[in-house]
């Protein structure tokens, strides 16, 4: 189960590199960001998608 703190951390890190997001990744991230700003917890499918975007752009960057 993902906590709000994990969700916040992923969104903040993705925000810093949001200019690099493309296509559906960018659209989905913008939707997650709006939901996060409304203090809405993401459901499991949304959290899974956020984690995929995070791993694709943030984890890859660190290598």
Secondary structure, DSSP 8 states (H G I E B T S, - for coil): ---HHHHHHHHHHHHHTGGG--HHHHHHHHHHHHHHHTT----HHHHHHHHHHHIIIIIHHH-
